[in-house]
Amino acid sequence: MAKSIQFPAKKPKMATKTKPSKIHSSLVSHPLFILLDMDEGWRDQLGATRAIICNRAQDISDVLSKATTNSLWISSGSSMTDLLLRVMSRCSTESQVTRHRLGNLLMLESPRQKTIPFLRSLFENLVGEVPRFKLLPKDQLCEVLAGDSEAVRDLFVGGVIDTEFSLLMLVRGNFDPITVPLSVFRPSGTSKPDFHRFELDDYGHTVRFGEYEASSHFILYLADSDYRKRMNAKYRAQEKGFGPSLRRLRILKGILQDEFPGVNSKTIARIERGEVAKPHDTTRTIIAKTLGVGPDEIELY
């Protein structure tokens, strides 16, 4: 099994050790990122005015009232995740803990299994629950996390693969999970997927299995109907006219260019490329009949 991605070596500190607090309450009233025992590099990359570093139990207790459902907690190790859970347990009678879930939790080291049910009850999404979970490289991960929410939802920040069940679970930039069967990643030419060499790259745009690559667009278009609708609407806006609409509808119906009786495939190709601005009425009628729509309906696709 492939090893989890390695982040800068940093041994989690125990809560009993004294260390100056790095919580910047005067700068961040409602932090988007709450960093549990992380180095300054993480805070700088995510944005000093949007991130808080918590090293001690008191830091976590202080920040609970500032956290919102949009906050992302990032834990450096399982001991810090344990500390987070202990502090939340101690403060469980306070309204800020019971009122709502405290955003999402990203763990750079998998937690103890016994803590997972309780963490799930406190956070909207958990990322990094199992040891073999892979994340983007640190710099890429920070850039995606700090990006626009509408854009990063179509990128992948992490995932886990199970060759026994032939499944891949990926986590998007908005922390929604998506699962796809490994069978969708078919060999292309001499490139074959090596599922034991799974990693993410290119700022969440690429999933790699050894030398084999698959784009986030390919995966989401295949597995997410909402993404397909958004992309198709985008394509329609970019490519208006009879030709682009004909191509979209023909592909949707599974019809080849040479399957229009009485119309040469080269003619269909020229129409789709926009080289024929307005096909003859007879040609339009044949195309519409083959596609099973009215002649005036083609441009609606």
HUHUZI-V506623 format. One record per run of one state. SS is the DSSP state (@ for helix, = for strand, . for the rest). FROM is the first residue (numbers start at 1). LEN is the number of residues. Records with the same first field share a line. If there is no record, write none. Layout:
SS = FROM-LEN + FROM-LEN
//
This chain:
. = 1-32 + 37-3 + 47-4 + 55-2 + 64-8 + 76-2 + 91-4 + 99-5 + 108-5 + 123-2 + 128-6 + 136-2 + 146-3 + 153-3 + 163-4 + 173-4 + 185-3 + 189-2 + 192-6 + 205-1 + 210-2 + 224-1 + 239-3 + 254-11 + 273-8 + 292-6 + 301-1
= = 33-4 + 51-4 + 72-4 + 104-4 + 125-3 + 134-2 + 156-7 + 167-6 + 177-5 + 188-1 + 191-1 + 198-4 + 206-4 + 212-4
@ = 40-7 + 57-7 + 78-13 + 95-4 + 113-10 + 138-8 + 149-4 + 182-3 + 202-3 + 216-8 + 225-14 + 242-12 + 265-8 + 281-11 + 298-3
//
